[in-house]
């Protein structure tokens, strides 16, 4: 009830400001479907899913023209579960994005608040799991590179350049907000993209220090805060590059990312802690993704992806080489510009081990399998507004 009254008050305030020559837009996406998994914690499972393909969320964004090509902007965005109405992160109202800033037509945009990093802004749109395809089930294991935007960065200052003949650059810094410990739970990220006709290319880098150990929960990112921080470590370094090319109704793309976890503590999936690690454990993961889409008609499209994830884990007990193979096939039919229906199948095979624990299949958003293999299928409805 309290959240409802606050949101109503915010909407009323924005409605008043809209009359003062400001534009305010309500937007979002609702995704619901039936999901089947052949092995979820050792049992087959049928469930009604929320966000099997695209996250379910709503947001408010606005802009005020200040003159001379300068605009004041804001975004407030909240993710939630469509089945039960609960927020995806407890004790928050706008758990995806919440920022305010200034935008210059000539020089770019500076924003302050909770925001996504450069991996999400620049490289994610080229990935099957990213904004270009919006396929959560196809995310890389543990979403280790954040291309499926499992978390956003708090206390962040971000710069995004204007578009210069298809070329854009940007960077972000998330403050620790910890007195006397400037680097305790901080994050920084940079990225660039180039878009020219059928060609899209991008590269990005993300680093987080002491951000997933709960030593400073008010910092840039916090473990255990409902942010889907699936791998907890002292330090994370992620970088990658990708390219997409379109020819007529077909688009094909390749994305490579590399993630280094130093001081790895634990790994979880679907809210379940799967692995705990000894001190001084390091894990490196390379993701090689090939994806493509073909528009059979203006309304009907097919897309597919294959990702090979190659891991190397080292600690005082020795080293192991966990690997995952993930394949997804999807058909999507648009009933209108805003509403579509979809059907999808995903298969994942795991091999090797993570330390002294057997590696298992774990399709993103689902409970892990108890074996090296997992199959999932879903049919659903998605509406964007």
Secondary structure, DSSP 8 states (H G I E B T S, - for coil): -HHHHHHHHHHHHHHHHHTTTEEEEEEEEEEEEEEEEEEETTEEEEEEEESSSS--EEEEEEEEEEETTEEEEEEEEEEB-TTT--BSSTT-SS-SEEEEEEEETTTEEEEEEEE--HIIIIIGGGSTTSTTT--GGG--GGGTT-TT----EEEEEEEE---BTTEEEEEEEE----TT-TTTTEEEEEEEEEEETTEEEEEEEEEEES-SSSS-TTSS--TTSSS---EEEEEEEEEEEEEEEEETTEEEEEEEEEEEEEEEEEEEETTEEEEE--TT-EEEEEEEEEEEEEESSSSEEEEEEEEEEEEEEEETTEEE--EEEEEEEEEEEESSSSEEEEEEEEEEEEESEETTEE-----TTS---SSSEEEEEEEEEEEE-
